[in-house]
Amino acid sequence: MDEESEDLNTYVDSICFTASPARFRGRRIDPSHAALIELMKEGKTLHYVADVLELGYDAPRKRKRGTVEKWLDRGKKTYNAVIAESYREQTKEQIWVLIHFGKFTRRK
């Protein structure tokens, strides 16, 4: 197994499969267990994550290939979502796995 396919399988064991039709770039978004807890703490849904990804801007930090991080400013807060490419064996489709969702206060 090469390094790239190991990266794709990193999140497979902790994916929470949902009935949510939230999508980004044509692929469904499923959260990891940790990201689902982060979403619940913020009171947000996967549809909100899709909005952050669609309307947000690229984060200033670099992520590895196959991983996307977007930031979206709302008031004094910035929401960030990090997704990684993965493969859902049950449905034989490429998906995005939400690996982190959070918010922080911007500095001036």
C-alpha positions as CSV (number, residue, x, y, z in Angstrom):
1,M,0.0,0.0,0.0
2,D,1.5,3.3,-1.0
3,E,1.6,6.5,1.1
4,E,-1.3,8.2,-0.8
5,S,-3.7,5.3,-0.4
6,E,-2.8,5.1,3.3
7,D,-3.7,8.8,3.6
8,L,-7.1,8.1,2.0
9,N,-7.8,5.4,4.5
10,T,-6.7,7.5,7.6
11,Y,-10.3,8.5,8.4
12,V,-12.2,5.5,7.2
13,D,-12.5,3.8,10.6
14,S,-13.9,6.9,12.3
15,I,-16.4,8.1,9.7
16,C,-19.9,8.7,11.0
17,F,-22.2,7.8,8.1
18,T,-25.2,10.2,7.9
19,A,-28.2,10.6,5.7
20,S,-27.2,14.2,5.1
21,P,-27.2,15.2,1.4
22,A,-24.6,17.9,2.2
23,R,-22.1,18.1,-0.7
24,F,-19.0,19.9,-1.8
25,R,-17.6,19.8,-5.4
26,G,-20.1,17.0,-6.1
27,R,-19.1,14.7,-3.3
28,R,-21.0,14.0,-0.1
29,I,-19.6,15.2,3.2
30,D,-19.5,12.7,6.1
31,P,-18.0,13.8,9.5
32,S,-15.4,11.9,11.5
33,H,-16.5,11.1,15.0
34,A,-14.3,13.9,16.5
35,A,-15.6,16.5,13.9
36,L,-19.2,15.5,14.7
37,I,-18.6,16.3,18.3
38,E,-17.1,19.7,17.3
39,L,-20.2,20.4,15.1
40,M,-22.6,19.6,18.0
41,K,-20.7,21.9,20.4
42,E,-21.0,24.7,17.9
43,G,-24.7,23.9,17.1
44,K,-24.0,23.7,13.4
45,T,-25.0,21.1,10.7
46,L,-23.2,19.6,7.7
47,H,-25.2,22.0,5.6
48,Y,-23.4,24.9,7.4
49,V,-20.1,23.1,6.7
50,A,-21.0,23.0,3.0
51,D,-21.7,26.8,3.2
52,V,-18.3,27.4,4.8
53,L,-16.6,25.4,2.1
54,E,-18.5,27.0,-0.8
55,L,-18.5,30.6,0.4
56,G,-15.3,30.7,2.4
57,Y,-11.8,31.5,1.4
58,D,-8.6,29.3,1.5
59,A,-6.9,29.2,4.8
60,P,-3.5,30.9,4.9
61,R,-1.8,27.7,6.0
62,K,-0.8,24.8,3.7
63,R,-2.4,21.4,4.0
64,K,-1.3,18.1,2.4
65,R,-2.6,17.1,-0.9
66,G,-6.2,15.8,-0.8
67,T,-7.1,18.1,2.2
68,V,-9.0,21.3,1.9
69,E,-9.3,24.0,4.6
70,K,-11.7,27.0,4.2
71,W,-12.4,29.9,6.5
72,L,-15.6,32.0,6.6
73,D,-15.9,35.2,8.5
74,R,-19.2,35.9,10.4
75,G,-19.2,38.9,12.6
76,K,-16.1,38.9,14.9
77,K,-15.7,35.1,14.5
78,T,-14.1,33.0,11.8
79,Y,-15.4,29.5,11.2
80,N,-13.0,26.9,9.7
81,A,-13.7,23.6,8.2
82,V,-11.1,21.0,7.2
83,I,-12.1,18.1,4.9
84,A,-10.0,15.2,3.4
85,E,-10.7,13.0,0.4
86,S,-11.7,9.4,1.3
87,Y,-13.5,6.4,-0.2
88,R,-16.8,5.0,1.1
89,E,-16.6,1.3,0.4
90,Q,-20.3,0.6,1.1
91,T,-21.4,2.9,-1.8
92,K,-18.3,2.7,-3.8
93,E,-17.9,6.4,-4.0
94,Q,-15.3,9.1,-3.3
95,I,-16.4,11.3,-0.4
96,W,-15.1,14.1,1.7
97,V,-14.6,13.4,5.4
98,L,-14.9,16.4,7.7
99,I,-11.9,16.1,10.0
100,H,-12.2,19.4,11.9
101,F,-14.7,22.2,12.4
102,G,-14.2,25.2,14.7
103,K,-14.3,28.9,15.2
104,F,-12.0,31.5,16.5
105,T,-11.9,35.3,17.1
106,R,-10.0,37.2,14.5
107,R,-7.2,39.5,15.6
108,K,-6.9,43.0,14.3
